[in-house]
């Protein structure tokens, strides 16, 4: 660990760090990796090793003061090909049926269009140091991640906002929130940069493609997550049947409604495109804090007519092209009306598609992200 002691003395010099960037980075990351490995293996650490670990963390904080300006300069100069982004997803390695993973793949593609080098770090690989990373992009899911001090650290909270503490937000250089309302409130109480960044869609994956074999009057796609989701409970109280795809539903509804348990992401657009009405809902907290779901963006990109539970931004963002309801009777009347007014239903869906493709794609969001990053200094 003599390297650490030596570097602690010299690292106060910006020029020293700049001129020895690659050499320092490789040795430093190797030291971090070795000590973390020892800790992860529950090795009995002696006093000297514990002290060295503390020095490593102190060094990491200090080096961050030098490396971040270098990264920022490359961002401002749009030298994107010199920068590596690691998108960190909450899914375990190989669990590629999680929505977060599909989200990361689409985000990766849009960053790569700009010229960035992009990695996806699934949960077990979050702390992988085999490649130098300039920007860590954390998709906040069920689990918390400890940011690296020598990189630009970004969080995008797309759901479950109540799980993230003030202290966790403040570990990041900038946090994006998929709710305009919640971002505005949060920014008043958190000592880091908070910006709204809504969910979006990938038009290469979600586009109109009608399939006669998949035709349904009313469709719902989503798992139970162990609860009887309100919108399914509501439609069971109407005069209409619904085709349901998702895990866990036989516990709550008659199996005649369950048409399948999983739809591959690359096939989902056909199901959306081929139904007359797609039902959409939000978890209670997301509804209360006004986090519009990703299903709204994906479905509208397919030219699908959507009826959703009531959330303010569903009406304002899409300019009336998402129909909302409150209560069983209201849902029943909406279903009856739009199933019997084809032209009006198709016109509304077409309007929604144009709005989403213009304003709410991953390419749009990457432009917004880069604009905000360039304002960090």
N, C-alpha and C positions, 0 to 999 in steps of 0.2 A: 504493500500500500504506500511505498515511498513516493510513487508517482503522484498520489493525491496530495501529500504534504507539499511536494515541490510545486504542484500546480496551484494550490491555494495561495502560495506566496506570489506567483507570477500572474495569476488570472486577473489581478486588479488592472492590468494594462490591457486596454482595448486592442492596441496594435499587436501585442503578443498573441492575444486570442485570435485575432483576424488572420495573422500570418501563419498560425499553426492550427488552423481550424480543423483540417481533416485528421491530422495526427492526434490532436487532443480529443476530438470526438470519438475516434475509434478506441483509444485507450480508456477514455472515460466511460463509454457505454459498456466496454468489456468489464470494467470494475463493478459497475452497477449490476450487470447481469450476474456476475459471480456471487456477489453478496446477496442478491435477492434469491438466488438458487439455494444458498446455504440457509437462508431464513425459511424459505418455502419447504425445505426438507426437515424443518424443525431441529436443525443442528444446535447443540448447546453452544451458545456464543460466549466467548470470554470477554473480559472488559475491553481489551484492545480492539477486538473486531467490532464490538458495539460502538466504540468511539470512532472507528474508521467509517462505519456506516453513517453516523451522524455527520461526519465531515463530508461524505459523499453527497448527502442531501443538501448540506450548506453550499457545497460547490455547485450543485445542480441549480440552486436558486441564483447563485452569483453569475454563473455562465449564461443563464437565461437573459440576464440584463444585456449581454453582448450579442447573443445569437439572434434575438428577436428583431432588433433593428436591421440586421442583415437580411432576414426573411422579409421584413416589411419593405425594404428597398426593392427587392426583387418583385414583390407584388405590385408596387407602385409603377415600376418600370415595365411591368407585364412580361417579365422573364419567367413565364410559367413553366417552361420546360426544365428549368433548374430547380423546381420545387416538387417535393413529394408530399402527398396527402395520404393519411391513414384514416379511413372511415371505420369507426368502431361500432359494431352492431351488437345488440343484446343476445342474439341467437347463439346457441352452442354450435361448435364446429360441425358442419354437415347437415344441420337442421335448416334446409333451404326451402321449407314450406312456410316459414315465418314471414309475415308481411314486412317486418323490419329489414330482412335480407333483400327482398325485392326492391324495397325503397333504396337501400344502399347501392344496389347494382345500377339503378337508374341514375342516382346521384353521381356515381363514379363515371358513367358514360358522359354525362353533361360536363363534368370537370375535365375529362380527357379531351373533349372537343376544344377546350381552351388551350390544351397543351400540357396540362399537369400530368405528373406521374401519380397514379392513384392505386392504393392498396385497400383491400377490405380485411380488417382484423375482426374475426369472430371472437366470441367471448374468451375462450381459452388463450387466444393470441393477442389480447389487448396490450400486454406488456412486452411484446416481441421487440427486441432491439437489434435484430440482424440487419435491418435496413435503417439508415438515418431518415427520420421523418421531420419535416419542417412544419407541417400543419396537422394537428390531430382534430378530427371532426367526429365528435361523440354523439351518436343517436341515443338519446336517453330513453331507456326502456325500464325493465324491472330492477336493474342493478346499477350501482354507483361505480365510477371509475376515477382513479386518482391521476390528474393531469401531470404531464411532464413539463418541468419548468423551462427547458431549453427549446420549446416549440411554441408556436401559436396554438392556443387551445380554444376550440369552439364547441359549444353544446347546442344541439337542436332538440328542444323538448316538443315532441309531437303529440304526446298524450300523457295521462296520469300525472298532471301537474302537482297534485297534493303530495306526491312522494319525494319531491325535491325540496331540500331545505335552503334557506337563505345562504348558509355557509357553503353548501355545495355549489350554488350558482357563482359565488364569489371566488372560486378556484379557477374560473375561466376568464379568458380575455374578452370574450363576447358570448352572449347567450341569445339564441333565437327561439321564439315562442310561437307556436302555431295558433295563436289567438291574439287578435288586435286588442281586445278588451283586457285580457289578462296581462299582456306585455306592458300595457300602459300602467296598470295598477302595480305590477311587480317592479317596474323601473323606479318607482318612488321609494322603495324600501330596500333595494339591493345595491351594494357598492361595486357594481360592474356594469358594463354596457348591456342593456336589454333591448332587443329589437323584435318586432313582429315579423314572422316569416311563415306564411300559411302553407299547408300541405299542397300537393300538386299532382300532376300525372305525367306519364311518359307516353306520348302519342304514337311511338313505335310499337308499344305493347297494347295500348287501349285505343281502338279505332273501330268504326262500324264494320261488321261482317256478319250478315244475317245467315243463320243456319236453320233451315226448316225443321230439322229433327229436334231442335232445342226450344221450339216455340212454347211459351207459357204466357198466360194472361198476367199473373202476378208472381214475382220471384223475390226470394230473399236468400242472400249468401252470407253466412257467418256462423261461427261456432257459438255454443252456449256460454263458454267459460264458467260453467257450473251454475248458471242462473237462468231463470225463465225470462228471456229478454222481453221488455215491455211491448215492443212493436208486434212480436209474434203473439203475445197474450192478447193484444188488441185485435189483431185480425181474426183470431179464433172466435172473437165475439161478434164478427160481422157475418154477412150472408155469403162471403166469398172464400174460395179455396186458395191456397198458396203453395207453390213449389219451394221447398227448403233444401238448401245444400249446406252442410256443416256438421261438425262433430258434436255429439252429446244430445241430440234432439229427441231420440226415442224415450228419454227419461221424462220429457215434458209434453210432447204432443203425439198424436196418433201417427204410427209409422207410415201411413198412406201419404202423408204430406212430405215425408223425407225422401228426396230423389237421389241423394248422394252425400258423401261425407267429405269429399275434397275435390276441388276443381283446380287443375294446374294453372299457374298464373298466366302462362302463354295462351291458354284456352279461354280464360275468363271473359275476354272481350266478346266472344261469340255468344255466351249466355246473356250478357248484358244487352247485346245488340238484338237478340231474338225475342226478348220478352216485351210485353206491352207496358208493364209497370214494374219498376224495381223499388222495393222497400228499403229504406235506410234508417238507421237509428244511431244514437250516441249513448255512451255510458253517462250516468247521471252527472258526474263531475264535469265531464267535457261539455255536456249540454249547459250546465249552470255557468261555466266559465267561458262558454262560446268558442269551443275548439271544433270547427267543422271537420268532419271525417274525410279520410282520403277516398272513401267510396264515392262521395259526391263528385270529386274531380275525375276519377276514373270512369264512372258511369256516364257522366255528361260528355266526356271525350268520345264515347262510343255512340253518341246520339240517342241516349236512353232517357226515357221519361222517368223521373224520380219523385216518389212521395216520401217525405222524411218527417220524423218527429220535429217539433218546433224548436228552432235555434235561430237567434237573430241574424247571424251572418249568412245563413243559408238563403235567406230572402234578399239581403242587400248585396252580397257578393255576386250572386248570379242573376240579379235584376228580375226576380220573379220566375225564373226558369226552373226552380225547385219548388214544388208544391209542399207545404207543411200542414200538419194537422195537430189537434189536441183532442184526445178522447175517442172512444170507440164509435160513437154516432157520427162524428165528423169524418173519421176515416172511412166509414161505410159509405157516406154520401160522396166523398171524393172519388173513391174507387168506382162507384156506380156511374158517376158523371163522366169520368175520363175514359172508362172502358167503352162508353157509348158515344164518344166524340173524338173520333180518330184524327181528324184533320187538326183540331185544336191541340190535341196531345202531341202530335208529331211536330207541329209548329213551335211549341214551347221547348221540346227537346232539342230541336235544331238551333234555337236561340242559345240554349245552354252550351251546346257544343262549340259554337263560335266564340263565346265568352271565355271558356276554359282554354281553348287552343291559342287564343290571343294573349291571355294574361296569366295562366296558371299551369305552366309546364315546368319540368325540372330545369330546362334551359333558362326560363325566366328567373327561377329561384337562384341559380348559380350567378346570374348577372347581379341580382340583389345582394347576394353574399359577398361577392368581390367588391362591390361598391361600398359596403359597410366596412370591410376589412381595410380598404385603402384609407378610410377615415379614422383608423385606430390611433394614428400618431397625432 
